[in-house]
Amino acid sequence: MATVTRENIGLLNDRITVTVSKDDYLPSFEKALKQYARSANVPGFRKGMVPPGVIKKMHGASVFSDEVLKSIEKGLMDYLNQEKLDIFAQPMPSTENDPAKLDMNNPVDYSFAFEVGLKPGFELADLGKMKLTRYKVEVTDQMIDEEVKRLQSRLGKMTEPETISSDENVLNLTFEESDAQGNPVENGISKENSLLVKYFREPSRMELIGKKKSDVLVIQLKDGFEDKEREWLINDLGLDKEDPAAIEKYFKLTITKIGLVENRELNEEFFGEVYPGKEIKTDAEFRDQIKSEIEKYWDAQSRNYLHHELYHALIDETRIEFPEGFLKRWLQSGGEKPKSTEQVEEEFPVFKNQLTWTLISDKMIRENNLEVSDEELREYLKNQVLSYFGAMPQGTDLGWMDSYVDRMMKDEQQVEGAYRRLITEKVFQWAETKIQPEEKPIGAEDFQKLQKEHEHHNH
């Protein structure tokens, strides 16, 4: 049986030395050689009849090293389990360990050392004393009006008027690279596209009003379009947006089709299409439903913002000590590729924050018996599948769903991802019951500014 000693070498940082004698590894070494002899194919010998000496000469050194190291690993794991050490990552082999010193012709006691980083004990920051704000975005009549118009347009009927009459006309156009007079450029760009009149700059918009199918307009990209639309269009035409010459190009635009979305009337038929099954009959009921939907959206955004603030408050206000030296050495050598000291120093603050959150969330899960059931996992995966397909008509047969979710439940990666999201949600749900945030009304525009500032601050 392996002999194990342990000594402290720093804050939450111990050195564990495992020593094995020949009685620990020789029996398994000899057994492994016999197994080799039974299965080895060696020219000049029948299978299973290779003399032990030949096998030992051919494979003995590597088998000996394997068995000694297996004995060392077993001794280490048995000790960790027996002592119930709660450690970060995996034990890190000492740089003094030298497998090359293992000699099958000299079976003696061998010692290998490992470094471990111990997880700290800590107290969670007092959630009740945290200065947090729960924002309530005020839903205005203007927001409701804009959503009504958007829905009227989205579900509207496309018509084909003879002439262009407004900024809302949709134009099918052929773009043909030309000179300033509209003469085609040899081997120039030719592309069909579809644009709203309002995407053009004011002078070009005015020039388009009254034009019909087959009419032509010559524009220069830098003058013809608003900045945002021009950038998108340059990319669509296959030009380089970083090339200053791109916006200097002229194009002859030929109108191939004129469209206009005819907004839907506000009536029961329209209300039923937008909110099937709600039995909305009046404009007022329709607006109330829209207001409710907008409030749900902003309440969810506000809750997400509160969770982000709570996350950072927990990390900042929970005092946890770490074996930083060990963790930096582990970061440097524990990955697929070794990292430089500079890389480790650059990455460590983010790594430490992630580690802090893992310890905090694990503590909350453990101490409050937070769990995710199979039924919750299945429901989450089911909703995920439904989101892929979008809204389905009422009465759609979903008999195939259970077998589909059954297959997803066998995918460890899918299940792990779903579990992490659900358990994290439960952590925040529990934390929300302990905090006392200040309730504060806010306009949508101001709240969006807060979101952007928060995103910029934390990235």
C-alpha positions in Angstrom: 0.0 0.0 0.0 1.3 3.4 -1.0 2.6 5.8 1.7 1.4 9.4 1.4 2.7 12.5 3.2 1.3 16.0 2.9 2.9 19.4 3.8 1.7 23.0 3.4 3.8 25.1 1.0 1.7 28.2 0.8 -1.8 29.7 1.2 -4.3 26.9 0.4 -1.4 25.2 -1.4 -0.2 21.7 -0.3 2.4 19.3 -1.5 1.4 15.6 -1.5 4.2 13.0 -1.9 3.2 9.4 -2.8 5.7 6.6 -2.2 5.2 3.1 -3.5 7.3 0.0 -2.7 8.0 -2.9 -5.1 5.2 -4.8 -3.3 2.8 -2.2 -4.6 3.7 -2.5 -8.3 5.6 -5.7 -9.0 2.6 -8.1 -8.9 0.7 -6.0 -11.5 3.9 -5.6 -13.6 4.4 -9.4 -13.7 0.7 -9.9 -14.5 0.8 -7.4 -17.3 3.9 -9.1 -18.8 2.0 -12.5 -18.8 -1.0 -10.8 -20.6 1.4 -9.5 -23.2 2.9 -12.9 -23.7 -0.6 -14.4 -24.3 -1.5 -11.9 -27.0 1.8 -10.8 -28.6 2.6 -11.7 -32.2 6.4 -12.1 -32.3 8.0 -13.5 -35.5 9.5 -17.0 -34.8 7.0 -17.8 -32.0 3.5 -19.1 -32.0 0.9 -16.8 -30.5 0.8 -17.3 -26.7 4.1 -19.2 -26.7 6.5 -16.3 -26.5 9.0 -16.8 -23.6 8.6 -14.2 -20.7 12.2 -13.2 -21.1 11.6 -12.1 -24.8 8.5 -10.1 -23.8 10.3 -8.5 -20.9 13.2 -7.5 -23.2 10.8 -6.1 -25.8 8.2 -4.4 -23.7 9.4 -4.6 -20.1 10.6 -1.0 -19.6 7.4 0.7 -20.8 5.1 -1.8 -18.9 7.2 -1.3 -15.8 6.8 2.5 -16.0 3.1 2.2 -16.6 2.5 0.0 -13.6 4.6 2.1 -11.3 2.8 5.3 -12.4 -0.6 3.5 -12.0 0.3 2.6 -8.5 1.4 6.2 -7.8 -1.9 7.5 -9.2 -4.0 5.0 -7.3 -2.2 6.0 -4.0 -2.9 9.6 -4.7 -6.6 9.2 -5.6 -7.2 6.9 -2.6 -5.7 9.6 -0.4 -7.7 12.4 -1.8 -10.9 10.4 -1.5 -10.1 9.3 2.1 -9.2 12.8 3.2 -12.1 14.3 1.2 -9.9 17.1 0.0 -11.8 19.7 -1.9 -9.3 20.9 -4.5 -9.1 23.0 -7.7 -8.7 21.2 -11.0 -6.3 18.2 -10.8 -3.2 17.6 -8.7 -0.3 19.1 -10.6 2.8 16.9 -10.9 6.0 18.3 -9.5 8.7 19.3 -11.9 11.0 17.1 -9.8 9.2 14.0 -10.9 11.3 12.0 -13.4 9.7 8.9 -14.9 13.1 8.2 -16.6 14.5 7.1 -13.3 12.1 4.1 -13.2 14.3 1.0 -13.7 12.7 -2.5 -14.0 16.1 -4.0 -13.2 16.2 -2.2 -9.9 12.7 -2.4 -8.3 13.0 0.0 -5.3 10.7 2.5 -3.5 9.7 5.4 -5.8 8.3 8.7 -4.7 6.4 11.3 -6.8 5.2 14.6 -5.6 2.1 16.6 -6.5 0.9 20.1 -5.8 -2.7 20.8 -5.0 -4.7 24.0 -4.6 -7.4 23.8 -1.8 -10.8 25.4 -2.2 -11.3 28.0 0.5 -14.1 28.3 3.0 -16.0 31.6 2.9 -19.2 33.4 3.9 -21.5 34.7 1.2 -21.9 38.5 1.1 -25.0 39.8 2.8 -27.6 39.9 0.0 -30.0 42.0 2.1 -27.5 44.9 2.4 -26.5 45.1 -1.3 -27.3 48.4 -3.0 -29.2 47.3 -6.1 -31.9 48.8 -8.3 -34.9 47.2 -10.0 -35.8 49.4 -12.9 -39.4 49.7 -14.2 -39.4 50.9 -17.8 -42.4 53.1 -18.4 -44.5 52.1 -21.4 -45.7 55.2 -23.3 -48.5 55.8 -25.7 -45.9 56.4 -28.4 -44.3 53.0 -27.9 -47.8 51.4 -28.2 -48.5 53.5 -31.4 -45.3 52.4 -33.0 -46.0 48.8 -32.3 -49.5 49.1 -33.7 -48.1 50.6 -36.9 -45.4 47.9 -37.1 -47.9 45.1 -36.8 -50.3 46.8 -39.4 -47.3 46.9 -41.8 -45.9 43.5 -41.1 -49.3 41.8 -41.7 -50.2 44.2 -44.5 -51.0 43.4 -48.1 -48.4 44.1 -50.8 -49.8 46.1 -53.7 -48.2 47.2 -56.9 -48.9 50.8 -57.7 -47.9 52.3 -61.1 -45.8 55.1 -59.7 -43.6 55.8 -56.7 -45.5 58.0 -54.2 -43.9 57.7 -50.8 -40.9 56.8 -48.7 -42.6 53.5 -47.9 -42.6 52.2 -51.5 -40.5 49.0 -52.0 -38.4 49.0 -55.2 -37.0 46.1 -57.1 -34.0 47.5 -58.8 -31.2 46.4 -61.2 -27.9 48.0 -60.2 -25.6 48.4 -63.2 -22.1 50.1 -62.8 -21.9 53.1 -65.0 -20.3 56.5 -65.6 -21.9 59.8 -64.4 -24.0 59.9 -67.5 -25.4 56.3 -67.0 -23.2 54.6 -69.7 -22.4 51.1 -68.6 -18.9 50.3 -67.5 -17.3 47.4 -69.3 -17.1 44.3 -67.1 -18.8 46.4 -64.3 -20.9 45.2 -61.5 -24.5 44.1 -62.2 -26.8 43.2 -59.4 -30.5 43.0 -58.5 -31.7 44.3 -55.2 -34.8 45.4 -53.3 -34.8 48.7 -51.3 -37.3 51.0 -49.6 -37.4 54.5 -50.9 -36.6 55.9 -47.5 -33.2 54.3 -47.6 -32.1 56.9 -50.2 -30.9 60.3 -49.3 -33.3 63.2 -49.6 -32.3 64.5 -53.1 -32.5 61.0 -54.6 -35.8 60.3 -52.8 -37.3 63.4 -54.4 -36.1 62.3 -57.8 -37.7 58.9 -57.4 -41.2 60.3 -56.6 -43.4 59.9 -59.7 -41.2 57.4 -61.5 -42.7 54.2 -62.9 -41.5 50.7 -63.8 -38.6 50.6 -66.3 -37.6 54.2 -65.4 -33.9 54.9 -64.7 -32.0 56.8 -62.1 -28.2 57.4 -62.1 -26.6 57.8 -58.6 -23.2 58.0 -57.0 -23.0 55.8 -53.9 -21.6 58.5 -51.7 -24.6 60.9 -52.5 -27.4 58.4 -53.1 -27.8 56.6 -49.8 -27.9 57.2 -46.0 -24.7 56.1 -44.3 -26.0 52.9 -42.7 -27.8 51.7 -45.9 -24.8 52.6 -48.1 -22.4 50.5 -46.0 -24.8 47.5 -46.3 -25.2 48.1 -50.0 -21.5 48.4 -50.7 -21.0 45.0 -49.1 -23.9 43.5 -51.1 -22.5 44.8 -54.3 -19.2 43.0 -53.6 -17.2 46.1 -53.0 -14.7 46.7 -50.2 -16.1 49.2 -47.6 -12.6 50.1 -46.6 -11.7 51.2 -50.1 -12.3 54.9 -50.4 -12.9 54.5 -54.2 -16.0 52.3 -53.5 -18.3 55.2 -52.6 -17.2 57.2 -55.7 -18.7 54.6 -58.1 -21.8 55.4 -60.2 -24.6 53.1 -60.8 -27.6 53.1 -63.2 -30.7 51.9 -61.4 -33.5 50.5 -63.4 -36.8 50.0 -61.7 -38.2 46.5 -62.3 -41.1 46.6 -59.8 -42.8 49.0 -57.5 -44.5 47.7 -54.3 -46.3 49.3 -51.4 -47.5 47.6 -48.2 -51.1 48.4 -47.5 -51.5 48.7 -43.8 -54.1 46.4 -42.2 -57.3 47.9 -40.8 -57.8 47.7 -37.0 -60.6 45.2 -36.8 -61.4 41.9 -35.1 -59.9 39.8 -38.0 -56.6 41.6 -37.6 -56.6 41.4 -33.8 -57.2 37.6 -34.1 -54.3 37.2 -36.4 -51.9 39.1 -34.1 -53.2 37.4 -30.9 -55.0 34.1 -31.8 -57.3 32.8 -29.1 -57.4 36.1 -27.2 -60.8 37.2 -28.5 -59.9 40.8 -28.7 -62.7 42.9 -30.1 -61.9 46.6 -29.6 -59.0 49.0 -30.3 -58.7 49.6 -26.6 -58.4 45.9 -25.8 -55.8 45.5 -28.6 -53.7 48.4 -27.2 -53.9 47.0 -23.7 -52.6 43.6 -25.0 -49.8 45.3 -26.8 -49.0 47.3 -23.7 -48.9 44.1 -21.7 -46.5 42.5 -24.2 -44.2 45.5 -24.2 -44.2 45.5 -20.4 -43.3 41.8 -20.3 -40.3 42.5 -22.7 -39.0 45.4 -20.6 -39.6 43.6 -17.3 -37.5 40.7 -18.6 -34.8 43.1 -19.7 -34.9 44.8 -16.3 -34.6 41.4 -14.5 -31.6 40.5 -16.7 -30.0 43.8 -15.8 -30.7 43.2 -12.1 -29.1 39.7 -12.4 -26.0 41.2 -14.0 -25.7 43.7 -11.2 -26.3 41.1 -8.6 -23.6 38.8 -10.2 -21.0 41.6 -10.0 -22.1 42.6 -6.5 -21.6 39.0 -5.2 -18.2 38.7 -6.8 -17.0 42.1 -5.6 -18.4 41.8 -2.0 -17.8 38.2 -1.2 -14.4 37.8 0.4 -12.6 34.7 -0.9 -8.9 33.8 -0.7 -7.3 31.8 -3.5 -4.0 29.9 -3.9 -3.1 32.3 -6.6 0.4 31.0 -7.1 -0.8 27.5 -7.7 -3.6 28.6 -10.0 -1.3 30.7 -12.1 1.1 27.7 -12.4 -1.8 25.5 -13.3 -3.0 28.0 -15.9 0.5 28.2 -17.4 0.9 24.4 -17.8 -2.5 22.8 -17.5 -3.9 23.5 -21.0 -3.1 21.9 -24.3 -0.4 24.5 -25.0 1.8 26.1 -22.3 1.3 29.8 -21.7 3.7 32.5 -21.1 3.9 34.3 -17.8 2.6 37.4 -19.6 -0.4 35.5 -21.0 -1.2 34.1 -17.5 -1.1 37.5 -15.9 -3.4 39.0 -18.5 -5.9 36.2 -18.3 -5.9 35.7 -14.5 -8.3 38.5 -13.4 -11.1 37.1 -15.7 -10.3 33.5 -14.7 -10.4 34.5 -11.0 -13.8 36.1 -11.4 -15.1 33.0 -13.1 -13.7 30.8 -10.3 -15.3 33.2 -7.7 -18.7 32.9 -9.3 -18.4 29.1 -9.6 -17.6 28.9 -5.8 -20.4 31.3 -4.9 -23.1 29.6 -7.1 -22.0 26.1 -6.0 -22.4 27.2 -2.4 -25.9 28.6 -3.0 -26.9 25.4 -4.8 -25.5 23.1 -2.1 -26.8 25.0 0.9 -30.3 25.6 -0.5 -30.8 22.2 -2.1 -31.4 23.8 -5.5 -32.1 21.1 -8.1 -33.2 20.6 -11.7 -35.5 17.7 -12.3 -35.7 15.6 -15.5 -39.1 17.0 -16.1 -37.7 20.6 -16.1 -34.9 19.5 -18.4 -37.4 17.9 -20.8 -39.6 21.0 -20.8 -36.6 23.3 -21.4 -35.5 21.2 -24.4 -39.0 21.0 -25.7 -39.3 24.8 -25.7 -35.9 25.0 -27.4 -37.1 22.8 -30.2 -40.4 24.8 -30.6 -38.3 28.0 -30.8 -36.4 26.5 -33.8 -39.7 26.1 -35.7 -41.3 29.4 -34.6 -45.0 29.9 -34.0 -47.1 26.8 -35.0 -50.8 26.9 -35.9 -53.2 25.8 -33.2 -54.0 22.1 -33.4 -50.6 21.2 -34.8 -49.8 17.5 -34.1 -46.8 17.4 -31.8 -46.8 13.7 -31.3 -43.2 13.5 -32.6 -41.9 15.8 -29.9 -41.5 13.3 -27.1 -39.3 10.9 -29.1 -37.3 13.9 -30.3 -36.7 15.2 -26.8 -35.8 11.6 -25.7 -32.9 11.7 -28.2 -31.8 15.1 -27.0 -31.8 13.8 -23.4 -29.1 11.2 -24.4 -26.8 14.0 -25.7 -24.6 14.8 -22.7 -23.6 18.2 -24.1 -27.2 19.2 -24.7 -28.2 18.1 -21.3 -25.3 19.8 -19.6 -26.0 23.1 -21.4 -29.7 23.0 -20.4 -28.8 22.1 -16.8 -26.4 25.0 -16.5 -28.9 27.5 -17.7 -31.7 26.2 -15.5 -29.7 25.9 -12.3 -28.2 29.4 -12.9 -31.8 30.7 -13.2 -32.7 29.0 -9.9 -29.7 30.5 -8.2 -30.8 34.0 -9.2 -34.5 33.2 -8.3 -33.3 32.2 -4.8 -31.1 35.3 -4.6 -33.9 37.6 -5.6 -35.9 36.5 -2.5 -33.1 37.8 -0.3 -32.3 41.2 -1.9 -34.1 44.4 -1.3 -33.5 46.5 -4.5 -34.7 50.1 -4.8 -37.6 50.3 -7.2 -37.1 53.0 -9.8 -39.1 54.1 -12.9 -37.1 54.9 -16.0 -37.7 55.7 -19.7 -36.8 53.0 -22.3 -34.1 55.2 -23.9 -32.4 55.9 -20.6 -32.6 52.2 -19.7 -30.9 51.2 -23.0 -28.1 53.7 -22.2 -27.6 51.9 -18.9 -27.5 48.6 -20.6 -24.8 49.8 -23.1 -22.8 51.4 -20.3 -22.9 48.1 -18.3 -21.9 46.1 -21.3 -19.0 48.4 -22.1 -17.9 48.4 -18.5 -17.8 44.6 -18.2 -16.1 43.7 -21.5 
